[in-house]
Amino acid sequence: MSAGKEIRGKIKSVENTKKITKAMEMVSVSKMRKAQDRMRAARPYATKIRDIAAHLGEANPEYTHAFMKTNEAKDVGFIVVTTDKGLCGGLNTNLLRLVTGKLRDVQAAGGTPLTVAIGGKGLGFLNRMNAKVVSHVTHLGDTPHLDKLIGPVKVLLDAYAEGKLGAVYLCYTRFINTMRQESVVEQLLPLSNTKIRDEAKAEATTSAHSWDYIYEPDAQSVIDELLVRYVEALVYQAVAENMASEQSARMVAMKAATDNAGNVIAELKLVYNKSRQAAITKELSEIVAGAAAV
């Protein structure tokens, strides 16, 4: 019965694993709802600042912010948003595979990719690739805070404003629904009036007439500050989208793990019952054979 004892040990082990995955699934369900609410709460601010940025871009064509200028530099910056923890299916793998292709394209063009890692998984991956990580932030927790994101991201923003970078890309996982998340690499800088205007029209209702604002103290100061806030809003929204995607992917992964554990337990119990029945049959045969011999 040593084989039966071994199978019972396996069943007990899988049952313990099933309890853990079930608990993680329930935790992810709770966190997913909060993350989705946080993501949706951030959208009105992002929508409004896109609307204002579009109006300012149309109202002051004579002033061009540094973020709207095209630089000739070959170096490119990447802001890579990933999770701090694993067990969320292929969420990080799909994004990092997409980022890897972009990094190789930049290197093939003769440029050097500069990266900012938001999340422990992305930081570890970029270090293993020997990519140049200029700054990073990890352990954001369940609630992202803008003050923790401004510092690392500002390194790339300042480098672009100084003309050291030809472009800056934002890489994250966009939340579509609970069962679907999409890996995205979108251009953050340079901004163009057309891009801002298209985003504003897509998410906000714009009127047919145009107008100008009264600037205090001057137009340059207001636009400089606004576009920095605009970029920060996009980064924060990307982090919020990624967190919502993380909890959704982890919930689905843990549910699949729980279901698979149940199937394994059923198969092991079937094997155990067969081996037990075979052992009982063998003992009965030996008893009958012994009785017949007597």
C-alpha distance (Angstrom), angle and dihedral (degrees) to the residues before:
residue distance angle dihedral
M1 . . .
S2 3.80 . .
A3 3.84 88.8 .
G4 3.81 90.2 52.9
K5 3.79 91.0 50.2
E6 3.79 90.4 51.1
I7 3.80 91.7 50.2
R8 3.82 91.0 49.2
G9 3.79 88.4 53.3
K10 3.80 90.8 52.2
I11 3.81 91.3 48.8
K12 3.80 91.0 51.4
S13 3.80 91.2 48.6
V14 3.83 93.6 50.2
E15 3.82 90.4 46.7
N16 3.80 89.9 55.1
T17 3.80 90.3 49.2
K18 3.79 90.0 49.5
K19 3.80 90.8 54.4
I20 3.82 90.3 52.6
T21 3.80 94.9 48.4
K22 3.81 91.2 46.3
A23 3.81 90.8 52.0
M24 3.82 91.1 48.2
E25 3.79 89.8 49.7
M26 3.82 91.5 54.5
V27 3.81 91.6 47.0
S28 3.81 90.6 50.5
V29 3.81 90.8 51.0
S30 3.80 90.4 55.9
K31 3.81 94.2 44.9
M32 3.81 92.3 43.9
R33 3.79 92.5 60.3
K34 3.80 91.8 49.8
A35 3.82 91.9 46.4
Q36 3.79 91.8 50.2
D37 3.80 91.5 49.1
R38 3.81 89.9 49.6
M39 3.79 91.5 49.0
R40 3.80 92.8 49.8
A41 3.81 91.1 46.0
A42 3.82 90.2 56.9
R43 3.79 94.2 52.3
P44 3.85 98.2 76.8
Y45 3.82 91.3 56.3
A46 3.81 91.8 47.7
T47 3.79 90.3 47.3
K48 3.79 93.8 50.0
I49 3.78 95.4 46.9
R50 3.81 89.6 49.3
D51 3.80 88.5 52.5
I52 3.80 92.9 50.4
A53 3.81 92.4 44.5
A54 3.80 89.8 53.0
H55 3.81 91.5 51.0
L56 3.80 92.0 48.2
G57 3.77 91.5 48.8
E58 3.81 90.3 54.9
A59 3.80 96.0 40.3
N60 3.82 97.5 52.2
P61 3.79 110.0 35.9
E62 3.81 90.2 152.4
Y63 3.82 92.1 68.8
T64 3.79 119.2 63.4
H65 3.77 118.4 -167.6
A66 3.81 119.7 -141.2
F67 3.80 89.9 -113.4
M68 3.81 89.9 60.6
K69 3.81 95.4 50.5
T70 3.79 121.2 95.4
N71 3.80 114.5 -126.7
E72 3.80 124.8 -152.5
A73 3.82 94.8 -142.5
K74 3.81 117.5 122.7
D75 3.79 95.5 -147.8
V76 3.81 114.7 98.2
G77 3.80 130.3 -160.7
F78 3.80 125.3 -139.5
I79 3.81 127.1 -165.2
V80 3.82 104.2 -158.8
V81 3.81 115.1 -163.9
T82 3.81 114.9 -165.2
T83 3.79 137.9 147.3
D84 3.80 127.9 -84.8
K85 3.80 93.3 -139.4
G86 3.78 134.4 45.8
L87 3.80 133.2 -141.3
C88 3.81 91.9 89.4
G89 3.79 101.0 115.0
G90 3.79 118.4 -118.1
L91 3.82 94.9 -26.0
N92 3.81 97.1 115.8
T93 3.80 94.7 30.8
N94 3.80 93.6 58.7
L95 3.80 93.1 47.8
L96 3.80 95.5 45.0
R97 3.80 90.9 48.7
L98 3.80 88.6 55.6
V99 3.82 91.5 46.3
T100 3.80 91.0 49.9
G101 3.80 90.6 57.9
K102 3.81 91.3 50.8
L103 3.81 92.5 48.6
R104 3.79 91.1 51.8
D105 3.80 91.0 49.1
V106 3.81 90.3 54.7
Q107 3.80 91.9 48.0
A108 3.81 91.1 47.8
A109 3.83 88.7 54.1
G110 3.81 90.6 55.1
G111 3.80 97.4 -103.2
T112 3.78 133.4 120.5
P113 3.81 118.3 -123.9
L114 3.80 114.5 -136.3
T115 3.78 114.1 -160.7
V116 3.79 138.4 -161.5
A117 3.79 113.2 -160.4
I118 3.81 119.1 -149.7
G119 3.80 106.0 -175.3
G120 3.79 134.0 28.0
K121 3.81 97.0 -103.8
G122 3.79 93.2 55.8
L123 3.81 92.0 45.5
G124 3.80 92.0 53.0
F125 3.80 92.0 47.1
L126 3.81 94.3 49.3
N127 3.79 91.2 48.4
R128 3.80 90.9 51.8
M129 3.82 88.9 51.1
N130 3.81 90.1 50.6
A131 3.80 89.4 -124.0
K132 3.79 117.6 162.9
V133 3.81 105.6 -101.5
V134 3.82 108.3 -167.9
S135 3.82 95.0 -179.7
H136 3.77 140.9 -10.6
V137 3.79 143.7 -173.0
T138 3.79 126.4 -158.0
H139 3.81 139.2 171.5
L140 3.80 95.2 46.2
G141 3.79 90.5 161.2
D142 3.77 123.5 -148.9
T143 3.81 93.7 -49.5
P144 3.84 119.5 55.7
H145 3.81 116.3 -141.0
L146 3.78 120.4 -156.0
D147 3.80 93.3 -144.3
K148 3.83 89.5 64.1
L149 3.80 91.7 50.5
I150 3.81 100.1 45.5
G151 3.81 96.8 69.9
P152 3.82 99.8 52.8
V153 3.81 94.0 39.7
K154 3.82 92.8 47.3
V155 3.81 89.6 66.0
L156 3.81 91.0 67.9
L157 3.81 93.7 38.6
D158 3.81 91.8 54.6
A159 3.81 91.4 45.3
Y160 3.81 90.2 53.4
A161 3.80 92.6 46.4
E162 3.82 88.1 53.7
G163 3.80 91.1 52.4
K164 3.82 95.7 -112.0
L165 3.82 94.3 120.2
G166 3.77 129.5 53.8
A167 3.81 94.3 -155.9
V168 3.80 143.0 -10.8
Y169 3.79 122.1 -139.5
L170 3.80 129.2 -161.3
C171 3.82 114.4 -144.5
Y172 3.80 119.7 -168.1
T173 3.81 143.9 125.3
R174 3.80 114.2 -93.2
F175 3.80 118.1 -143.7
I176 3.80 112.0 -125.5
N177 3.80 100.7 161.4
T178 3.77 138.9 -41.3
M179 3.79 93.6 -76.5
R180 3.80 98.5 37.5
Q181 3.79 133.3 55.3
E182 3.80 125.2 170.7
S183 3.82 127.1 -147.2
V184 3.81 109.8 -132.8
V185 3.80 134.3 -169.4
E186 3.80 107.4 -176.1
Q187 3.78 130.9 171.4
L188 3.78 112.1 -105.1
L189 3.80 98.4 175.4
P190 2.96 138.9 65.1
L191 3.78 95.0 41.1
S192 3.75 117.8 -155.9
N193 3.77 130.1 -158.3
T194 3.79 88.4 -123.1
K195 3.81 93.4 53.8
I196 3.80 93.5 47.8
R197 3.78 92.0 45.5
D198 3.82 92.6 49.5
E199 3.81 91.5 49.9
A200 3.77 91.6 48.2
K201 3.80 92.7 50.4
A202 3.80 91.3 46.8
E203 3.80 95.0 54.5
A204 3.79 106.1 21.6
T205 3.76 136.7 47.1
T206 3.79 110.0 -113.8
S207 3.76 124.9 -167.0
A208 3.79 124.1 -123.8
H209 3.82 95.4 -118.3
S210 3.80 126.9 71.3
W211 3.79 129.2 -137.0
D212 3.76 141.6 175.1
Y213 3.78 132.1 -125.3
I214 3.77 132.4 -126.5
Y215 3.80 106.3 -117.5
E216 3.75 124.3 -148.7
P217 2.98 121.4 -140.5
D218 3.84 91.9 -4.1
A219 3.80 140.3 -40.7
Q220 3.80 95.3 -106.2
S221 3.80 94.4 55.0
V222 3.79 92.7 47.4
I223 3.81 95.2 46.9
D224 3.80 93.1 44.8
E225 3.79 91.3 53.1
L226 3.79 94.2 42.0
L227 3.80 96.5 52.2
V228 3.79 91.2 49.3
R229 3.80 88.7 53.1
Y230 3.80 88.5 45.5
V231 3.81 92.2 56.7
E232 3.82 91.5 44.3
A233 3.80 89.9 52.3
L234 3.81 90.5 53.4
V235 3.81 91.3 50.3
Y236 3.81 92.7 47.7
Q237 3.80 91.3 48.2
A238 3.81 89.6 50.7
V239 3.82 91.3 52.4
A240 3.83 91.0 47.7
E241 3.82 90.9 49.3
N242 3.80 90.7 48.6
M243 3.82 92.3 51.1
A244 3.80 91.8 50.6
S245 3.81 89.2 49.1
E246 3.81 90.7 48.3
Q247 3.80 95.1 55.5
S248 3.81 92.3 44.1
A249 3.81 92.4 49.9
R250 3.81 91.9 46.0
M251 3.81 91.5 50.2
V252 3.81 91.0 52.1
A253 3.81 92.3 44.7
M254 3.80 93.7 49.1
K255 3.81 91.9 46.9
A256 3.80 89.5 52.5
A257 3.82 90.1 47.9
T258 3.81 91.1 50.4
D259 3.79 91.9 49.6
N260 3.81 91.5 47.7
A261 3.80 90.6 49.4
G262 3.81 89.1 54.0
N263 3.80 90.4 51.9
V264 3.80 91.8 49.0
I265 3.80 91.1 49.7
A266 3.81 90.9 51.1
E267 3.81 91.1 50.2
L268 3.80 92.8 47.1
K269 3.80 91.5 49.4
L270 3.79 89.7 51.5
V271 3.81 91.2 51.2
Y272 3.81 90.4 46.0
N273 3.81 92.8 50.8
K274 3.81 91.1 48.4
S275 3.79 93.0 49.8
R276 3.82 90.8 45.7
Q277 3.79 91.4 49.6
A278 3.80 90.4 48.0
A279 3.81 90.5 51.7
I280 3.82 91.8 49.3
T281 3.80 91.1 48.0
K282 3.79 90.5 50.1
E283 3.82 91.9 50.9
L284 3.79 91.7 48.8
S285 3.80 90.4 49.5
E286 3.80 90.5 51.5
I287 3.83 91.5 49.2
V288 3.80 92.4 49.1
A289 3.82 91.6 46.2
G290 3.81 90.3 50.0
A291 3.81 92.7 48.9
A292 3.80 91.2 48.8
A293 3.82 90.9 50.9
V294 3.81 91.1 52.9
